[in-house]
């Protein structure tokens, strides 16, 4: 979910609070850069989680198939007795 940030409103609020306009502008630009970094890290984390999810699903499918195979072999041996 994207983060909504009104940079102009933020800068105006800083100026209204008594921050000089050039400092308010610099703060707003720094904050925008930080938000961009957070968005990048978030998408990197989401991509890694998706990879882990896929790997876990593959491991589960393999384990399930092995369990079914062993179970089938046990039942086949039991029936032949």
Secondary structure per residue as TSV (DSSP state, phi and psi in degrees):
chain	resnum	aa	ss	phi	psi
A	1	X	-	360.0	123.4
A	2	X	-	-68.3	150.1
A	3	X	-	-90.5	127.0
A	4	X	-	-93.0	128.2
A	5	X	-	-142.7	120.6
A	6	X	-	-93.0	98.0
A	7	X	H	-63.9	-40.6
A	8	X	H	-64.4	-44.3
A	9	X	H	-62.9	-39.7
A	10	X	H	-61.0	-47.9
A	11	X	H	-62.4	-42.8
A	12	X	H	-62.6	-41.0
A	13	X	H	-63.4	-37.5
A	14	X	H	-65.3	-42.7
A	15	X	H	-63.9	-43.0
A	16	X	H	-61.5	-30.2
A	17	X	T	-81.7	-2.0
A	18	X	T	105.1	4.1
A	19	X	-	-80.0	133.0
A	20	X	-	-57.7	147.8
A	21	X	H	-59.0	-40.6
A	22	X	H	-66.4	-35.6
A	23	X	H	-71.2	-38.7
A	24	X	H	-62.4	-41.0
A	25	X	H	-64.0	-45.5
A	26	X	H	-63.4	-41.5
A	27	X	H	-63.2	-43.4
A	28	X	H	-62.8	-42.5
A	29	X	H	-64.5	-40.6
A	30	X	H	-64.5	-40.4
A	31	X	H	-65.4	-40.9
A	32	X	H	-61.9	-40.2
A	33	X	H	-64.4	-41.1
A	34	X	H	-64.3	-41.1
A	35	X	H	-62.9	-38.3
A	36	X	H	-63.1	-41.4
A	37	X	H	-63.5	-41.4
A	38	X	H	-62.5	-41.4
A	39	X	H	-63.7	-39.4
A	40	X	H	-64.6	-46.2
A	41	X	H	-63.8	-37.1
A	42	X	H	-64.6	-44.7
A	43	X	H	-68.5	-32.6
A	44	X	H	-63.6	-43.9
A	45	X	H	-64.8	-41.6
A	46	X	H	-63.4	-39.7
A	47	X	H	-65.3	-41.7
A	48	X	H	-65.7	-41.3
A	49	X	H	-62.3	-39.1
A	50	X	H	-63.3	-40.9
A	51	X	H	-63.6	-46.1
A	52	X	H	-61.6	-41.6
A	53	X	H	-59.8	-43.7
A	54	X	H	-64.8	-43.2
A	55	X	H	-62.9	-42.6
A	56	X	H	-64.1	-40.4
A	57	X	H	-61.8	-41.7
A	58	X	H	-64.0	-41.8
A	59	X	H	-63.8	-41.9
A	60	X	H	-62.9	-45.8
A	61	X	H	-60.4	-41.7
A	62	X	H	-64.4	-47.0
A	63	X	H	-62.2	-42.1
A	64	X	H	-63.1	-43.0
A	65	X	H	-65.0	-41.3
A	66	X	H	-64.4	-42.5
A	67	X	H	-62.6	-44.5
A	68	X	H	-62.7	-40.0
A	69	X	H	-63.4	-45.3
A	70	X	H	-65.7	-39.7
A	71	X	H	-63.3	-44.0
A	72	X	H	-61.6	-40.7
A	73	X	H	-64.8	-41.6
A	74	X	H	-62.6	-43.6
A	75	X	H	-65.4	-38.0
A	76	X	H	-65.9	-41.1
A	77	X	H	-66.9	-37.7
A	78	X	H	-66.6	-40.4
A	79	X	H	-67.6	-30.0
A	80	X	H	-80.8	-7.2
A	81	X	-	-79.9	360.0
